[in-house]
Amino acid sequence: MSTKTFPKSFVDKAYLIGLRCGDASAQKIGKQIRATTGTTHPAMIKLFKDVFSDYGRVRCISCRHMKRDEIPRPRFDWTLQCDLDQSFKFLVRKPKGVPKWILNDDECFLHFLAGYFDSEGTINITKHGIYLDLRLWLHSEDFEILKGIKDKLVKLLYHPILRIAQKKGERRHSRDYWQLDIHKRAEVLRLLQSLPLKHEEKRKRRKLALEIQNIKRWSEVKNKVIALRETVHAEVERCVREAREDYEKRH
């Protein structure tokens, strides 16, 4: 049983709430708070361990379940769990929106946004005609959270766009699926430099985006971008393969 209490750091708490609003979940199990997430990305496994291993033992459990697509087929991934002290009970209930105390503090907001971005965000480095396009995307069904993020970013002199990416019912979404888009290059770079990201894949994408920030033409960065994509894809394939092998060994 974990007895290590969560340090009373508002920025650390804000990051964890951002993570909780995204991929992580938590529930009360007896006298413990169990944090959980599922992933096929080694970077998320590392992030989860980095965040929680000081407070409890992280368990990595290989799982098989059915994909949500038209043709059901086995899918393997990892479920991560960590049983935590009661001081983590603030993670049990997912906020409907960004908490006011976070919105009222710029540093806490950036840590919250980093946690949420580590879960739900994309650093998009793509081709637009002959030019290089840099964008930041957040996708979620949680409109109130994205609306709170958008409004705070506007106060910080950004110009995000919030729109419906897919209607309720499309691709089995239970609610409208929203996209928040930061598309002005200078703002993308400014926000990337401000976010204390922990997800290694996104940190690598940020590093690349900052390295190529002054380049206009896609042809000059194409090889670097594709190489990073292929590296991430290979890491994910290996992670899925290891989950399958571990699961089949146990069953």
Secondary structure, DSSP 8 states (H G I E B T S, - for coil): ---------HHHHHHHHHHHHTT-EEEEETTEEEEEEEES-HHHHHHHHHHHTTTS-EEEEEEEEE-SSSS--EEEEEEEEEEE-GGGGGGTS--SS--HHHHT-HHHHHHHHHHHHHHHEEEEEEEETTEEEEEEEEEES-HHHHHHHHHHHHHTT---EEEEEE-TTGGG-SS-EEEEEE--HHHHHHHHHH-----HHHHHHHHHHHHTTT--BGGGTHHHHHHHHHHHHHHHHHHHHHHHHHHHHH-
